[in-house]
Amino acid sequence: MHDNEKILRKLNFMQRCVSYLKSVDASSAGLEDNYELRSAVERNFQLAIESAIDIGEIIISREGLERPEVYRSVFLILGKNGIIPANFAEDFAQAAGFRNVLVHMYEGIDVDILHMFLTERLEDFDEFARYIVEYLSRAS
């Protein structure tokens, strides 16, 4: 499968996860008390972030850029090389840290942090997607 197709497939999947997250009524989500909802929110965040990381890794490999040592570096390398704006890369790199919390500290995820990402950080995924589409149009 061609790199562009892989990237677009992963972008579509990421957007599907984000669409679900946007459908959650964050004001009355009941994340603390509703196990099924909280699990679905956590999992969709994890998958959206991992999709973004995969996209970054495909681009890094394709462009022959330095290899990231940690997930956060994926976005920083994209920013350093003008694939996404550097200031956005710094902000979006926080998603990699959130992914690590979701995967490794799952029994102690702070509901307030989950709520903050749900209400304040979802647009970051849309912005990332726009930058990647712009990159694809330049690289074609």
Secondary structure as a PSIPRED ss2 file (coil, helix, strand):
# PSIPRED VFORMAT (PSIPRED V4.0)

   1 M C   1.000  0.000  0.000
   2 H C   1.000  0.000  0.000
   3 D H   0.000  1.000  0.000
   4 N H   0.000  1.000  0.000
   5 E H   0.000  1.000  0.000
   6 K H   0.000  1.000  0.000
   7 I H   0.000  1.000  0.000
   8 L H   0.000  1.000  0.000
   9 R H   0.000  1.000  0.000
  10 K H   0.000  1.000  0.000
  11 L H   0.000  1.000  0.000
  12 N H   0.000  1.000  0.000
  13 F H   0.000  1.000  0.000
  14 M H   0.000  1.000  0.000
  15 Q H   0.000  1.000  0.000
  16 R H   0.000  1.000  0.000
  17 C H   0.000  1.000  0.000
  18 V H   0.000  1.000  0.000
  19 S H   0.000  1.000  0.000
  20 Y H   0.000  1.000  0.000
  21 L H   0.000  1.000  0.000
  22 K H   0.000  1.000  0.000
  23 S H   0.000  1.000  0.000
  24 V C   1.000  0.000  0.000
  25 D C   1.000  0.000  0.000
  26 A H   0.000  1.000  0.000
  27 S H   0.000  1.000  0.000
  28 S H   0.000  1.000  0.000
  29 A C   1.000  0.000  0.000
  30 G C   1.000  0.000  0.000
  31 L C   1.000  0.000  0.000
  32 E C   1.000  0.000  0.000
  33 D C   1.000  0.000  0.000
  34 N C   1.000  0.000  0.000
  35 Y H   0.000  1.000  0.000
  36 E H   0.000  1.000  0.000
  37 L H   0.000  1.000  0.000
  38 R H   0.000  1.000  0.000
  39 S H   0.000  1.000  0.000
  40 A H   0.000  1.000  0.000
  41 V H   0.000  1.000  0.000
  42 E H   0.000  1.000  0.000
  43 R H   0.000  1.000  0.000
  44 N H   0.000  1.000  0.000
  45 F H   0.000  1.000  0.000
  46 Q H   0.000  1.000  0.000
  47 L H   0.000  1.000  0.000
  48 A H   0.000  1.000  0.000
  49 I H   0.000  1.000  0.000
  50 E H   0.000  1.000  0.000
  51 S H   0.000  1.000  0.000
  52 A H   0.000  1.000  0.000
  53 I H   0.000  1.000  0.000
  54 D H   0.000  1.000  0.000
  55 I H   0.000  1.000  0.000
  56 G H   0.000  1.000  0.000
  57 E H   0.000  1.000  0.000
  58 I H   0.000  1.000  0.000
  59 I H   0.000  1.000  0.000
  60 I H   0.000  1.000  0.000
  61 S H   0.000  1.000  0.000
  62 R H   0.000  1.000  0.000
  63 E H   0.000  1.000  0.000
  64 G C   1.000  0.000  0.000
  65 L C   1.000  0.000  0.000
  66 E C   1.000  0.000  0.000
  67 R C   1.000  0.000  0.000
  68 P C   1.000  0.000  0.000
  69 E C   1.000  0.000  0.000
  70 V C   1.000  0.000  0.000
  71 Y H   0.000  1.000  0.000
  72 R H   0.000  1.000  0.000
  73 S H   0.000  1.000  0.000
  74 V H   0.000  1.000  0.000
  75 F H   0.000  1.000  0.000
  76 L H   0.000  1.000  0.000
  77 I H   0.000  1.000  0.000
  78 L H   0.000  1.000  0.000
  79 G H   0.000  1.000  0.000
  80 K H   0.000  1.000  0.000
  81 N C   1.000  0.000  0.000
  82 G C   1.000  0.000  0.000
  83 I C   1.000  0.000  0.000
  84 I C   1.000  0.000  0.000
  85 P C   1.000  0.000  0.000
  86 A H   0.000  1.000  0.000
  87 N H   0.000  1.000  0.000
  88 F H   0.000  1.000  0.000
  89 A H   0.000  1.000  0.000
  90 E H   0.000  1.000  0.000
  91 D H   0.000  1.000  0.000
  92 F H   0.000  1.000  0.000
  93 A H   0.000  1.000  0.000
  94 Q H   0.000  1.000  0.000
  95 A H   0.000  1.000  0.000
  96 A H   0.000  1.000  0.000
  97 G H   0.000  1.000  0.000
  98 F H   0.000  1.000  0.000
  99 R H   0.000  1.000  0.000
 100 N H   0.000  1.000  0.000
 101 V H   0.000  1.000  0.000
 102 L H   0.000  1.000  0.000
 103 V H   0.000  1.000  0.000
 104 H H   0.000  1.000  0.000
 105 M C   1.000  0.000  0.000
 106 Y H   0.000  1.000  0.000
 107 E H   0.000  1.000  0.000
 108 G H   0.000  1.000  0.000
 109 I C   1.000  0.000  0.000
 110 D C   1.000  0.000  0.000
 111 V H   0.000  1.000  0.000
 112 D H   0.000  1.000  0.000
 113 I H   0.000  1.000  0.000
 114 L H   0.000  1.000  0.000
 115 H H   0.000  1.000  0.000
 116 M H   0.000  1.000  0.000
 117 F H   0.000  1.000  0.000
 118 L H   0.000  1.000  0.000
 119 T H   0.000  1.000  0.000
 120 E H   0.000  1.000  0.000
 121 R C   1.000  0.000  0.000
 122 L H   0.000  1.000  0.000
 123 E H   0.000  1.000  0.000
 124 D H   0.000  1.000  0.000
 125 F H   0.000  1.000  0.000
 126 D H   0.000  1.000  0.000
 127 E H   0.000  1.000  0.000
 128 F H   0.000  1.000  0.000
 129 A H   0.000  1.000  0.000
 130 R H   0.000  1.000  0.000
 131 Y H   0.000  1.000  0.000
 132 I H   0.000  1.000  0.000
 133 V H   0.000  1.000  0.000
 134 E H   0.000  1.000  0.000
 135 Y H   0.000  1.000  0.000
 136 L H   0.000  1.000  0.000
 137 S H   0.000  1.000  0.000
 138 R H   0.000  1.000  0.000
 139 A H   0.000  1.000  0.000
 140 S C   1.000  0.000  0.000
